[in-house]
Amino acid sequence: VRPSNIMGATKRFSELILQGCNKLSTDTNFSMVRFGNVLDSAGSVVPLFRQQIKRGGPVTVTHPDVMRYFMSIPEAVELVIQAGAMAQGGDVFVLEMGEPIRIIELAEKMIHLSGYELRNNINPLGDIEIKITGLRPGEKLNEELIIGNNVYLTDHPQILKAEEECLDWIDLEHKITNIHTACESLNINEAFKILKSCVDDWEPSPNSSIYLKPNIQLNIDNNTD
């Protein structure tokens, strides 16, 4: 939602593809679900913090004010299944995530729950410190889960439905082909241009400008995975 990096823009592009597929399909119902971070899932900060605490720290946080939405794995699974049962095709469901959590507070709680004391200016003799590493290029302080104001209630109190603009499939299919060609030929400037034309509210990060240089040499991993 209003992506600030390529990953977010490609997620929105994937939604547009599914919405386009739904317009063509007579047998398959294509719908999407958005939610925040799933606790203890692959890539979650929780396993990372746990490892860092086990090593004696420091626990790394990108920014003292960064906030994220969290839900448990059972909650995520249940709500995805329920949203699928309500889907009529082309829907974009937004799962109610409650209040966002400050990552630094999560880190502090995990340190305390692990039986250690936080080491800081107030308590220099503590066990584990929190190190602020700085936001990565294109990373947001706060997550957004909804585009625009067209959001509706559903029969489930924790599931909302967002009305999103979608593209004509003929135009979209043409752009999919072109972006695939651009990626295969490493024409990143053209890939950015196509992605930007589909995801209106995406502006490539200034920190991404290095990848737009025409003669850049990229190291490509040839493994099939």
ZAVO-247733 format. One record per atom (N, C-alpha, C): atom name; x negated, y, z. Coordinates in Angstrom, 1 decimal. Example, Ala and Ser with C-alpha at 12.3 -4.5 7.8 and 13.67 -1.06 7.14 Angstrom:
2
   atome       c1       c2       c3
       N    -13.2     -5.7      7.8
      CA    -12.3     -4.5      7.8
       C    -13.2     -3.3      7.8
       N    -12.8     -2.2      7.1
      CA    -13.7     -1.1      7.1
       C    -12.9      0.0      7.9
//
This chain:
225
   atome       c1       c2       c3
       N     -0.9     -1.2      0.0
      CA      0.0      0.0      0.0
       C     -0.9      1.2      0.0
       N     -0.7      2.1     -1.0
      CA     -1.6      3.2     -1.2
       C     -3.0      2.8     -1.0
       N     -3.5      1.8     -1.8
      CA     -4.8      1.2     -1.5
       C     -5.9      2.1     -1.7
       N     -7.0      1.9     -0.8
      CA     -8.2      2.7     -0.9
       C     -9.4      1.9     -1.4
       N     -9.1      0.7     -1.8
      CA    -10.2     -0.1     -2.3
       C     -9.7     -1.1     -3.4
       N    -10.6     -1.8     -4.0
      CA    -10.3     -2.6     -5.2
       C     -9.4     -3.8     -4.7
       N     -9.7     -4.4     -3.6
      CA     -9.0     -5.5     -3.1
       C     -7.5     -5.1     -2.9
       N     -7.2     -4.0     -2.3
      CA     -5.9     -3.5     -2.1
       C     -5.2     -3.3     -3.4
       N     -5.9     -2.7     -4.4
      CA     -5.3     -2.4     -5.7
       C     -5.0     -3.7     -6.4
       N     -5.8     -4.7     -6.3
      CA     -5.5     -6.0     -7.0
       C     -4.4     -6.7     -6.3
       N     -4.2     -6.5     -5.0
      CA     -3.0     -7.1     -4.4
       C     -1.7     -6.5     -4.9
       N     -1.7     -5.2     -5.1
      CA     -0.5     -4.5     -5.6
       C     -0.3     -5.0     -7.1
       N     -1.4     -5.1     -7.8
      CA     -1.3     -5.5     -9.2
       C     -0.7     -6.9     -9.3
       N     -1.1     -7.8     -8.3
      CA     -0.5     -9.2     -8.2
       C      1.0     -9.1     -8.0
       N      1.4     -8.2     -7.1
      CA      2.8     -8.0     -6.9
       C      3.5     -7.6     -8.1
       N      3.0     -6.7     -8.9
      CA      3.6     -6.3    -10.2
       C      3.7     -7.5    -11.1
       N      2.7     -8.3    -11.2
      CA      2.7     -9.5    -12.0
       C      3.9    -10.4    -11.6
       N      4.0    -10.7    -10.3
      CA      5.1    -11.5     -9.9
       C      6.5    -10.9    -10.1
       N      6.6     -9.6    -10.0
      CA      7.9     -8.9    -10.3
       C      8.2     -9.1    -11.8
       N      7.2     -9.0    -12.6
      CA      7.4     -9.1    -14.0
       C      7.8    -10.5    -14.4
       N      7.1    -11.5    -13.7
      CA      7.4    -12.9    -14.0
       C      8.9    -13.2    -13.6
       N      9.3    -12.6    -12.5
      CA     10.7    -12.8    -12.1
       C     11.7    -12.4    -13.1
       N     11.4    -11.3    -13.8
      CA     12.3    -10.8    -14.8
       C     12.5    -11.7    -16.0
       N     11.4    -12.5    -16.2
      CA     11.5    -13.4    -17.4
       C     12.1    -14.8    -17.0
       N     11.9    -15.1    -15.7
      CA     12.2    -16.5    -15.2
       C     13.7    -16.7    -15.1
       N     14.2    -17.9    -15.4
      CA     15.6    -18.3    -15.2
       C     15.6    -19.4    -14.2
       N     14.5    -20.1    -13.9
      CA     14.5    -21.2    -13.0
       C     13.7    -21.0    -11.7
       N     12.8    -20.0    -11.7
      CA     12.0    -19.8    -10.5
       C     12.2    -18.4     -9.9
       N     12.3    -18.4     -8.6
      CA     12.5    -17.2     -7.8
       C     11.1    -16.7     -7.3
       N     10.7    -15.5     -7.8
      CA      9.4    -15.0     -7.4
       C      9.6    -13.8     -6.4
       N      9.1    -14.0     -5.2
      CA      9.2    -12.9     -4.2
       C      7.9    -12.8     -3.5
       N      7.8    -11.7     -2.8
      CA      6.5    -11.4     -2.1
       C      6.8    -11.0     -0.6
       N      5.8    -11.3      0.2
      CA      5.9    -10.9      1.6
       C      4.6    -10.2      2.0
       N      4.8     -9.1      2.7
      CA      3.6     -8.3      3.2
       C      3.6     -8.3      4.7
       N      2.4     -8.6      5.3
      CA      2.2     -8.4      6.7
       C      0.8     -8.1      7.0
       N      0.5     -7.8      8.2
      CA     -0.9     -7.4      8.6
       C     -1.7     -8.6      8.9
       N     -2.6     -8.5      9.9
      CA     -3.6     -9.5     10.2
       C     -3.0    -10.6     11.0
       N     -3.4    -11.8     10.6
      CA     -2.9    -13.0     11.4
       C     -4.0    -13.4     12.3
       N     -3.7    -13.4     13.6
      CA     -4.7    -13.7     14.7
       C     -5.3    -15.1     14.5
       N     -6.6    -15.2     14.6
      CA     -7.3    -16.5     14.5
       C     -7.3    -17.1     13.2
       N     -6.8    -16.4     12.1
      CA     -6.9    -17.0     10.8
       C     -8.3    -16.7     10.2
       N     -8.6    -17.3      9.1
      CA     -9.9    -17.1      8.5
       C    -10.1    -15.6      8.1
       N    -11.2    -15.1      8.5
      CA    -11.5    -13.7      8.3
       C    -11.0    -12.8      9.3
       N    -10.3    -13.2     10.3
      CA     -9.8    -12.4     11.4
       C    -10.9    -11.9     12.3
       N    -10.7    -10.8     12.9
      CA    -11.7    -10.3     13.9
       C    -11.8    -11.1     15.1
       N    -10.8    -11.8     15.4
      CA    -10.8    -12.6     16.7
       C    -11.9    -13.7     16.7
       N    -12.0    -14.5     15.7
      CA    -13.2    -15.5     15.7
       C    -14.5    -14.8     15.6
       N    -14.6    -13.7     14.9
      CA    -15.9    -12.9     14.9
       C    -16.2    -12.4     16.3
       N    -15.3    -11.8     16.9
      CA    -15.6    -11.3     18.3
       C    -15.9    -12.4     19.2
       N    -15.3    -13.5     19.1
      CA    -15.5    -14.7     19.9
       C    -17.0    -15.1     19.8
       N    -17.4    -15.2     18.5
      CA    -18.8    -15.6     18.2
       C    -19.8    -14.6     18.8
       N    -19.5    -13.3     18.6
      CA    -20.4    -12.3     19.1
       C    -20.5    -12.3     20.6
       N    -19.4    -12.5     21.3
      CA    -19.4    -12.6     22.7
       C    -20.2    -13.8     23.2
       N    -20.0    -14.9     22.5
      CA    -20.7    -16.1     22.9
       C    -22.2    -15.9     22.7
       N    -22.7    -15.1     21.8
      CA    -24.1    -14.8     21.6
       C    -24.6    -13.8     22.5
       N    -23.7    -13.2     23.3
      CA    -24.1    -12.1     24.3
       C    -24.0    -10.7     23.7
       N    -23.4    -10.6     22.6
      CA    -23.1     -9.3     22.0
       C    -24.3     -8.8     21.1
       N    -24.2     -7.6     20.6
      CA    -23.0     -6.7     20.8
       C    -21.8     -7.1     19.9
       N    -20.6     -6.6     20.4
      CA    -19.4     -6.8     19.6
       C    -19.3     -5.6     18.7
       N    -19.2     -5.8     17.4
      CA    -19.2     -4.8     16.4
       C    -17.8     -4.3     16.0
       N    -17.6     -3.0     16.1
      CA    -16.3     -2.4     15.7
       C    -16.6     -1.3     14.7
       N    -15.9     -1.2     13.6
      CA    -16.3     -0.2     12.6
       C    -16.1      1.3     13.0
       N    -15.0      1.5     13.8
      CA    -14.7      2.9     14.2
       C    -13.9      2.8     15.5
       N    -14.1      3.8     16.4
      CA    -13.3      3.7     17.7
       C    -11.8      3.9     17.5
       N    -11.4      4.5     16.4
      CA    -10.0      4.8     16.2
       C     -9.3      3.9     15.2
       N    -10.0      2.9     14.7
      CA     -9.4      2.0     13.7
       C     -8.3      1.1     14.3
       N     -7.2      1.0     13.6
      CA     -6.0      0.3     14.1
       C     -5.5     -0.7     13.1
       N     -5.0     -1.9     13.6
      CA     -4.5     -2.9     12.7
       C     -3.2     -3.5     13.3
       N     -2.4     -4.1     12.4
      CA     -1.2     -4.8     12.8
       C     -1.6     -6.3     13.0
       N     -1.1     -7.0     14.0
      CA     -1.4     -8.4     14.2
       C     -0.2     -9.2     14.5
       N     -0.2    -10.4     14.1
      CA      0.8    -11.4     14.4
       C      0.1    -12.8     14.6
       N      0.8    -13.7     15.2
      CA      0.3    -15.0     15.4
       C      0.5    -15.9     14.2
       N     -0.2    -17.0     14.1
      CA      0.0    -17.9     12.9
       C      1.4    -18.5     12.9
       N      1.9    -19.0     14.0
      CA      3.3    -19.5     14.0
       C      4.3    -18.4     13.6
       N      4.1    -17.1     14.0
      CA      5.0    -16.1     13.6
       C      5.0    -15.8     12.1
       N      3.7    -15.8     11.6
      CA      3.6    -15.6     10.2
       C      4.2    -16.7      9.3
       N      4.0    -17.9      9.7
      CA      4.6    -19.1      9.0
       C      6.1    -19.0      9.0
       N      6.7    -18.8     10.2
      CA      8.1    -18.8     10.3
       C      8.8    -17.7      9.5
       N      8.2    -16.5      9.6
      CA      8.8    -15.4      8.9
       C      8.6    -15.5      7.4
       N      7.5    -16.1      6.9
      CA      7.4    -16.3      5.5
       C      8.4    -17.2      4.9
       N      8.7    -18.3      5.7
      CA      9.7    -19.3      5.3
       C     11.1    -18.6      5.3
       N     11.4    -17.9      6.3
      CA     12.7    -17.2      6.4
       C     12.9    -16.2      5.3
       N     11.8    -15.4      5.0
      CA     11.9    -14.5      3.9
       C     12.2    -15.2      2.6
       N     11.5    -16.3      2.4
      CA     11.7    -17.1      1.2
       C     13.1    -17.5      1.0
       N     13.7    -17.9      2.1
      CA     15.1    -18.4      2.1
       C     16.1    -17.2      1.7
       N     15.7    -16.0      2.1
      CA     16.6    -14.9      1.8
       C     16.3    -14.3      0.4
       N     15.3    -14.7     -0.3
      CA     14.9    -14.0     -1.5
       C     15.9    -14.2     -2.6
       N     16.1    -13.2     -3.4
      CA     16.9    -13.2     -4.6
       C     16.2    -13.1     -5.9
       N     14.9    -12.8     -5.7
      CA     14.0    -12.7     -6.9
       C     13.5    -11.3     -7.1
       N     12.1    -11.2     -7.1
      CA     11.5     -9.9     -7.3
       C     11.5     -9.1     -6.0
       N     11.9     -9.7     -4.9
      CA     11.9     -9.0     -3.6
       C     10.5     -8.7     -3.1
       N     10.4     -7.6     -2.4
      CA      9.1     -7.3     -1.6
       C      9.6     -7.2     -0.1
       N      9.3     -8.3      0.7
      CA      9.7     -8.3      2.1
       C      8.5     -7.8      2.9
       N      8.9     -7.0      3.9
      CA      7.9     -6.4      4.9
       C      8.2     -7.0      6.2
       N      7.3     -7.6      6.9
      CA      7.6     -8.2      8.2
       C      7.3     -7.2      9.3
       N      8.2     -7.1     10.2
      CA      8.0     -6.2     11.3
       C      6.9     -6.6     12.2
       N      5.9     -5.8     12.3
      CA      4.6     -6.2     13.0
       C      4.5     -5.6     14.4
       N      5.5     -4.8     14.8
      CA      5.4     -4.1     16.1
       C      4.5     -2.9     16.0
       N      3.9     -2.6     17.1
      CA      2.9     -1.5     17.2
       C      1.5     -1.9     16.8
       N      0.8     -1.1     16.0
      CA     -0.6     -1.5     15.7
       C     -1.5     -1.5     16.9
       N     -2.5     -2.2     16.9
      CA     -3.5     -2.4     18.0
       C     -4.8     -1.7     17.6
       N     -5.4     -1.0     18.6
      CA     -6.7     -0.4     18.4
       C     -7.7     -1.6     18.5
       N     -8.5     -1.7     17.5
      CA     -9.5     -2.8     17.5
       C    -10.5     -2.7     18.6
       N    -10.9     -1.5     19.0
      CA    -11.8     -1.4     20.1
       C    -11.2     -1.9     21.4
       N     -9.9     -1.7     21.6
      CA     -9.2     -2.2     22.8
       C     -9.1     -3.7     22.8
       N     -8.9     -4.3     21.6
      CA     -8.9     -5.7     21.4
       C    -10.3     -6.3     21.8
       N    -11.3     -5.6     21.4
      CA    -12.7     -6.1     21.7
       C    -12.9     -6.0     23.2
       N    -12.5     -4.9     23.8
      CA    -12.7     -4.8     25.3
       C    -11.9     -5.9     26.0
       N    -10.7     -6.2     25.6
      CA     -9.9     -7.2     26.3
       C    -10.6     -8.6     26.1
       N    -11.1     -8.9     24.9
      CA    -11.7    -10.2     24.7
       C    -13.0    -10.3     25.6
       N    -13.7     -9.2     25.7
      CA    -14.9     -9.3     26.6
       C    -14.5     -9.6     28.0
       N    -13.5     -8.9     28.5
      CA    -13.0     -9.1     29.9
       C    -12.5    -10.5     30.1
       N    -11.6    -11.0     29.1
      CA    -11.0    -12.3     29.2
       C    -12.1    -13.4     29.1
       N    -13.2    -13.1     28.6
      CA    -14.3    -14.1     28.5
       C    -15.1    -14.1     29.8
       N    -14.8    -13.3     30.7
      CA    -15.5    -13.3     32.0
       C    -16.7    -12.4     32.1
       N    -16.8    -11.4     31.1
      CA    -17.9    -10.5     31.1
       C    -17.4     -9.1     31.4
       N    -18.4     -8.2     31.7
      CA    -18.1     -6.8     31.9
       C    -18.6     -6.0     30.7
       N    -17.9     -5.0     30.3
      CA    -18.3     -4.2     29.2
       C    -19.4     -3.3     29.6
       N    -20.5     -3.3     28.8
      CA    -21.6     -2.4     29.1
       C    -21.4     -1.1     28.3
       N    -21.4      0.0     29.0
      CA    -21.3      1.3     28.4
       C    -21.9      2.4     29.3
       N    -21.7      3.7     29.0
      CA    -22.3      4.7     29.7
       C    -21.8      4.7     31.2
       N    -20.5      4.3     31.4
      CA    -20.0      4.3     32.7
       C    -20.5      3.1     33.5
       N    -20.7      2.0     32.8
      CA    -21.2      0.8     33.4
       C    -22.4      0.2     32.7
       N    -23.6      0.9     32.9
      CA    -24.8      0.5     32.1
       C    -25.3     -0.9     32.5
       N    -24.9     -1.5     33.6
      CA    -25.3     -2.8     34.0
       C    -24.4     -3.9     33.5
       N    -23.4     -3.5     32.7
      CA    -22.5     -4.5     32.2
       C    -23.1     -5.6     31.3
       N    -22.4     -6.6     30.9
      CA    -22.9     -7.7     30.2
       C    -23.0     -7.5     28.7
       N    -21.9     -7.0     28.1
      CA    -21.8     -6.9     26.6
       C    -21.4     -5.5     26.2
       N    -22.1     -5.0     25.2
      CA    -21.7     -3.7     24.7
       C    -20.9     -3.8     23.4
       N    -20.2     -2.7     23.1
      CA    -19.5     -2.6     21.8
       C    -20.3     -1.6     20.9
       N    -20.7     -2.1     19.7
      CA    -21.4     -1.2     18.8
       C    -20.6     -0.7     17.7
       N    -20.5      0.6     17.4
      CA    -19.7      1.2     16.4
       C    -20.6      1.2     15.1
       N    -20.1      0.5     14.1
      CA    -21.0      0.3     12.8
       C    -20.6      1.3     11.7
       N    -19.4      1.9     11.8
      CA    -19.0      2.8     10.7
       C    -18.1      2.2      9.7
       N    -17.1      2.9      9.3
      CA    -16.1      2.3      8.3
       C    -16.9      1.9      7.0
       N    -16.5      0.8      6.4
      CA    -17.1      0.4      5.2
       C    -16.4      1.2      4.0
       N    -17.1      1.3      2.9
      CA    -16.5      2.0      1.7
       C    -15.1      1.5      1.4
       N    -14.1      2.4      1.3
      CA    -12.8      2.1      0.9
       C    -11.9      1.6      2.1
       N    -12.5      1.5      3.3
      CA    -11.7      1.0      4.4
       C    -10.9      2.1      5.1
       N     -9.7      1.7      5.5
      CA     -8.8      2.7      6.1
       C     -8.9      2.6      7.6
       N     -8.6      3.7      8.2
      CA     -8.4      3.7      9.7
       C     -7.1      3.0     10.1
       N     -6.1      3.3      9.3
      CA     -4.7      2.7      9.7
       C     -4.1      2.0      8.5
       N     -3.5      0.9      8.7
      CA     -2.8      0.1      7.7
       C     -1.4      0.7      7.4
       N     -1.0      0.5      6.2
      CA      0.3      0.8      5.8
       C      0.9     -0.4      5.1
       N      2.2     -0.7      5.4
      CA      2.8     -1.9      4.9
       C      3.9     -1.7      3.9
       N      4.3     -0.4      3.7
      CA      5.5     -0.1      2.9
       C      5.1      1.1      2.0
       N      5.6      1.0      0.7
      CA      5.5      2.1     -0.2
       C      6.8      2.9     -0.2
       N      6.7      4.2     -0.2
      CA      7.9      5.0     -0.3
       C      8.9      4.9      0.9
       N     10.1      5.3      0.6
      CA     11.1      5.4      1.7
       C     12.3      4.4      1.4
       N     12.2      3.6      0.3
      CA     13.3      2.7      0.0
       C     13.2      1.4      0.7
       N     13.5      1.4      2.0
      CA     13.3      0.2      2.8
       C     14.7     -0.1      3.4
       N     15.0     -1.4      3.4
      CA     16.4     -1.8      3.8
       C     16.3     -2.9      4.9
       N     17.3     -3.0      5.7
      CA     17.4     -4.1      6.7
       C     17.9     -5.3      6.0
       N     17.6     -6.5      6.6
      CA     18.1     -7.8      6.1
       C     18.8     -8.4      7.2
       N     19.2     -9.7      7.0
      CA     19.9    -10.4      8.1
       C     19.0    -10.8      9.2
       N     17.7    -10.7      9.0
      CA     16.7    -11.1     10.0
       C     16.2     -9.8     10.6
       N     16.2     -9.7     11.9
      CA     15.8     -8.4     12.6
       C     14.3     -8.1     12.4
       N     13.5     -9.1     12.0
      CA     12.1     -8.8     11.9
       C     11.6     -8.7     10.4
       N     12.6     -8.8      9.5
      CA     12.2     -8.7      8.1
       C     12.9     -7.5      7.4
       N     12.2     -6.7      6.8
      CA     12.7     -5.6      6.0
       C     12.5     -5.8      4.5
       N     13.2     -5.2      3.7
      CA     13.0     -5.3      2.3
       C     12.7     -4.0      1.6
       N     11.7     -3.9      0.9
      CA     11.2     -2.7      0.2
       C     11.6     -2.7     -1.3
       N     12.2     -1.6     -1.7
      CA     12.4     -1.5     -3.2
       C     11.2     -0.9     -3.9
       N     10.6     -1.6     -4.7
      CA      9.4     -1.1     -5.4
       C      9.6     -1.0     -6.9
       N      9.0      0.0     -7.5
      CA      9.0      0.1     -8.9
       C      8.2     -1.0     -9.6
       N      8.6     -1.5    -10.7
      CA      7.9     -2.5    -11.4
       C      7.7     -2.1    -12.9
       N      6.8     -2.8    -13.5
      CA      6.5     -2.5    -14.9
       C      7.2     -3.4    -15.9
       N      7.4     -3.0    -17.1
      CA      7.9     -3.8    -18.2
       C      7.0     -4.9    -18.5
       N      7.5     -6.1    -18.6
      CA      6.6     -7.3    -18.7
       C      5.7     -7.2    -20.0
       N      6.3     -6.8    -21.1
      CA      5.5     -6.7    -22.3
       C      4.2     -5.8    -22.1
       N      4.4     -4.7    -21.5
      CA      3.3     -3.8    -21.3
       C      2.4     -4.4    -20.2
       N      2.9     -5.0    -19.2
      CA      2.1     -5.6    -18.2
       C      1.3     -6.8    -18.7
       N      1.9     -7.6    -19.6
      CA      1.1     -8.7    -20.1
       C      0.0     -8.2    -21.0
       N      0.2     -7.2    -21.7
      CA     -0.9     -6.6    -22.5
       C     -2.1     -6.1    -21.6
       N     -1.7     -5.5    -20.5
      CA     -2.7     -5.0    -19.6
       C     -3.5     -6.2    -18.8
       N     -2.7     -7.2    -18.6
      CA     -3.4     -8.4    -17.9
       C     -4.4     -9.0    -18.9
       N     -4.1     -9.1    -20.1
      CA     -5.0     -9.6    -21.1
       C     -6.3     -8.7    -21.2
       N     -6.0     -7.4    -21.2
      CA     -7.1     -6.4    -21.4
       C     -8.0     -6.4    -20.1
       N     -7.4     -6.5    -19.0
      CA     -8.3     -6.5    -17.8
       C     -9.1     -7.8    -17.6
       N     -8.5     -8.9    -18.1
      CA     -9.2    -10.2    -18.1
       C    -10.4    -10.1    -19.1
       N    -10.2     -9.5    -20.2
      CA    -11.3     -9.3    -21.2
       C    -12.4     -8.4    -20.6
       N    -11.9     -7.3    -20.0
      CA    -12.9     -6.3    -19.4
       C    -13.7     -7.0    -18.3
       N    -13.1     -7.8    -17.5
      CA    -13.8     -8.5    -16.4
       C    -14.8     -9.5    -17.0
       N    -14.4    -10.3    -18.0
      CA    -15.3    -11.3    -18.6
       C    -16.5    -10.6    -19.2
       N    -16.3     -9.4    -19.8
      CA    -17.5     -8.7    -20.4
       C    -18.2     -7.8    -19.5
       N    -17.8     -7.8    -18.2
      CA    -18.4     -6.9    -17.2
       C    -18.3     -5.5    -17.5
       N    -17.2     -5.1    -18.2
      CA    -16.9     -3.7    -18.5
       C    -16.0     -3.2    -17.3
       N    -16.7     -2.9    -16.2
      CA    -16.1     -2.5    -15.0
       C    -15.3     -1.2    -15.1
       N    -15.9     -0.3    -15.9
      CA    -15.2      1.0    -16.1
       C    -13.9      0.8    -16.7
       N    -13.8     -0.1    -17.7
      CA    -12.5     -0.3    -18.4
       C    -11.5     -1.1    -17.4
       N    -12.0     -2.0    -16.6
      CA    -11.2     -2.7    -15.7
       C    -10.6     -1.7    -14.7
       N    -11.4     -0.8    -14.2
      CA    -10.9      0.2    -13.3
       C     -9.8      1.0    -13.9
       N    -10.0      1.4    -15.2
      CA     -9.1      2.3    -15.9
       C     -7.7      1.6    -16.0
       N     -7.8      0.3    -16.4
      CA     -6.5     -0.5    -16.5
       C     -5.8     -0.6    -15.2
       N     -6.6     -1.0    -14.2
      CA     -6.0     -1.2    -12.8
       C     -5.4      0.1    -12.3
       N     -6.1      1.2    -12.6
      CA     -5.5      2.6    -12.2
       C     -4.2      2.9    -12.9
       N     -4.1      2.5    -14.1
      CA     -2.9      2.8    -14.9
       C     -1.7      2.0    -14.4
       N     -2.0      0.9    -13.7
      CA     -0.9      0.0    -13.2
       C     -0.5      0.4    -11.8
       N     -1.5      0.7    -11.0
      CA     -1.4      1.0     -9.6
       C     -1.5      2.5     -9.4
       N     -0.4      3.3     -9.5
      CA     -0.4      4.7     -9.6
       C     -1.0      5.4     -8.4
       N     -0.8      4.8     -7.2
      CA     -1.3      5.5     -6.0
       C     -2.7      5.0     -5.5
       N     -3.4      4.4     -6.4
      CA     -4.8      4.0     -6.1
       C     -5.8      5.0     -6.7
       N     -6.7      5.4     -5.9
      CA     -7.8      6.2     -6.3
       C     -9.1      5.5     -5.9
       N     -9.9      5.1     -6.9
      CA    -11.2      4.4     -6.5
       C    -12.0      5.2     -5.6
       N    -12.6      4.6     -4.6
      CA    -13.4      5.3     -3.6
       C    -14.6      5.9     -4.3
       N    -15.0      7.1     -3.9
      CA    -16.3      7.7     -4.4
       C    -17.5      6.8     -4.2
       N    -17.4      6.0     -3.2
      CA    -18.6      5.1     -2.9
       C    -18.6      4.0     -3.9
       N    -17.6      3.9     -4.8
      CA    -17.6      2.8     -5.8
       C    -18.3      3.3     -7.1
       N    -18.7      4.6     -7.2
      CA    -19.2      5.1     -8.4
       C    -20.4      4.4     -9.0
       N    -21.2      3.7     -8.1
      CA    -22.3      3.0     -8.6
       C    -21.9      1.9     -9.5
       N    -20.8      1.3     -9.4
      CA    -20.3      0.2    -10.2
       C    -19.8      0.7    -11.6
       N    -19.7      2.0    -11.7
      CA    -19.2      2.6    -13.0
       C    -20.3      2.9    -14.0
       N    -21.6      2.8    -13.5
      CA    -22.7      3.1    -14.4
       C    -22.7      2.1    -15.5
       N    -22.9      2.6    -16.8
      CA    -22.7      1.7    -17.9
       C    -23.8      0.6    -18.0
       N    -25.0      0.8    -17.5
      CA    -26.1     -0.1    -17.7
       C    -26.4     -0.9    -16.5
       N    -25.5     -0.9    -15.5
      CA    -25.8     -1.6    -14.3
       C    -26.0     -3.1    -14.5
       N    -27.0     -3.7    -13.8
      CA    -27.2     -5.1    -13.9
       C    -26.5     -5.8    -12.7
       N    -25.6     -6.7    -13.0
      CA    -24.9     -7.4    -11.9
       C    -25.4     -8.8    -11.8
       N    -25.6     -9.2    -10.5
      CA    -26.0    -10.6    -10.3
       C    -24.7    -11.5    -10.2
       N    -24.5    -12.3    -11.2
      CA    -23.3    -13.1    -11.2
       C    -23.5    -14.5    -10.7
       N    -22.7    -15.0     -9.8
      CA    -22.8    -16.4     -9.3
       C    -22.1    -17.3    -10.3
       N    -22.8    -18.2    -10.8
      CA    -22.3    -19.1    -11.9
       C    -21.5    -20.3    -11.3
       N    -21.5    -20.4    -10.0
      CA    -20.7    -21.6     -9.4
       C    -19.3    -21.5     -9.8
       N    -18.7    -22.7    -10.1
      CA    -17.3    -22.7    -10.6
       C    -16.3    -22.2     -9.5
       N    -16.7    -22.2     -8.2
      CA    -15.8    -21.8     -7.2
       C    -15.9    -20.3     -7.0
//
